[in-house]
């Protein structure tokens, strides 16, 4: 790979980023973003006469790579703005089971696993280094907030159920009247 020279490509104001996964001749697979002219698609950029592509891996530095070393390139599917608003998660209900994609009455361990999976998927730090469109950033932030709120709601409901169950058990074991209370007290005293 060659170092990037900003004079060669001009300003980034005239360029857009496209998230891709590239497979190279040497078997290496790298995910990152390609910088292409705003007026071109990724296919048009690859078919341009130039021998190099402006690429920045997610875990590396931006550089020019030789187009001839690329064996396969997959565009990573980033949802379009209209897909985000149609998502099942963007409904007006605040049902925590729907948000976490679990069934009612599911075991706490399953709910926790679903929460951890979604929390990692939508965590803000995961997207902090990416140049995402504003609607995608808003979607990720909203989903992170919704996932955390849904899990908090289920935790509170679980604790309330445990307290209610303990109170019901204590009430069932409690004496029904003064006579039973006296008998229980007398039976517990040492002779």
N, C-alpha and C positions, 0 to 999 in steps of 0.2 A: 504494500500500500504506500501511497505517496502522501506527503504532507499537503494540506490544503493551503492555497494561496488565494486570499480574498480578492486580489486584483483580477484573477482569471475569471471568476464567476460573477463578479459585480455584487451589488447589494442584495441582501436577503429579503428586502422588501418586495422584490419581483419574483420570489420563489415561494413554493409551498412545500410542506412535508407530507410524505406518504409512508405509513407504517408498513414494513415488509419483513419477511424472513427469507434470507438468501442461503442457498446451498452452493458451495464452491467446489472446484475441481479436486482439491485436496481432501474433501470430505467434511470440511468445516461448515457448520451451520451457525449463522449469526442473525439476530433480530435487531432491528433498528429503524431508522427513518432515512428515506432518500429525499434529497432536495431537488425539486424539479421546477421549471418555469411555471408560473401560474396559468399560463395559456396552454400548457401541454398536459397530456395524460402520462401515466407511467409508461405505457407502451410506446407512446411517441418519443419519450425521453430515451428509452432503450434503443429505439431504432434511428436515433439521430446519428450523424456521421462521426461524432466524437468517440474516442476510445475509452473514455473514463466516465464514471458516475460519481456524483457527490453523495457520500453516504456517511451516516453517523450511527455506530452501534450503540445500543442502550448502555453498555458498560465500557465504552471506549471513547476515543477521540474522533472527531470528524475528519474525514480524509477522502481522497479520490481513490476509487478502486477500478481496476481494469474490467471492462465489460466482458472481455473474452474469458475471464476466470470464473464467471458466474455460470453455473450449470442450470440452476432453477431458482426462480424468485416467486414467492407467494405473497400476495397482498393480504395483510392482516385485516380481518373484517372489523371495522369500527362502525358502530351503528350510526345511521343517518339521523338527523334531527327528528324527522317524522316518526321513525321507528322508536325513538326514546319516549315520545309522548304516548304512543300506543301500547307501551309495555304494560304487562299485567301488574307490575309493581307500582305504576303510576296511576292507580285508581284512587278514588276518594275515600275508600275504607281504610281504616287503620288496624286491620286484623293482623295481629302479630304472627299467627300461624301461616297466613298467606304470604306475608313478607319473608318469613324464614323458610317457606316452602316445606312445612312439616304438617302432619296430621294432628288434630286435637287428641289429647290424651297420650301423646307420644312420650316415651321415657325421657327424663331430663338429660341423659347422656346424648341421646340422638338430637335433641334440641340444641344442646351446647355444641355438638359437632357441626350442625347446620349453621349456627351463628358464627363459629370460627371460620368456616369456609367462606361465608359471605363477607365477614369482616376483613379477611385477607384480600378477597377479590376487589372490594371497593375502598380499601384504605387509602386515604389521601396521599400518603408518602409514595405509594406505588405509581402515582401519576404525576408527581411533583416535577420530575425532570423532563416530561414530555410536553411538546407544543400541541396541545389538544384544542379543538374548537371550543368556544365558550359553552355551547350546549352540552358537550360531552363532559366537560369539567363540572358543570352544574349537575348533571345526571349522577356522576360519581359521588359528588359531595352529598346530594340528596339521598342517594341509596345508602351511603355510609351512616348518615343520620338516622334513616328509617330502620336500618338493621340494628343499630345500637338501641334505639327506642323500643323496638319490638322485643328484643331480648330482655331489656329492663322491665317491660310490662309483664313478660312471662315469669321473670324472677320474682317480682312483687306478688303476682298471682300465686306462685308456688309457695312463697313464704306465708301469704295469707291463708292458704289452704292448710298448711302445716299448723299454724296457730289455731285455726278453727277446729282442726281435728284434735289437737291437744286439749282445747277447751271443752269439746264435746266428750272426750274421754274422761276428763276431770269431772265434768258434770254427771256423767254416768256413774262414776265411782263415789260421788259425794252422797251423803245421807239425804234422804227425802224429807225427813222431819226431825224434830228435836229428840224424839225417843230413839231413833236410829243413830243419831249423833252421839247420844249418851252411851248406847250399847257399843259403838265403835271405839269410843274413848275408853270405856271400861275394859274392853277386850285388849286394848293396846298397853294398858298399865301392867307393870310387873306385879306378881302376887306376893 
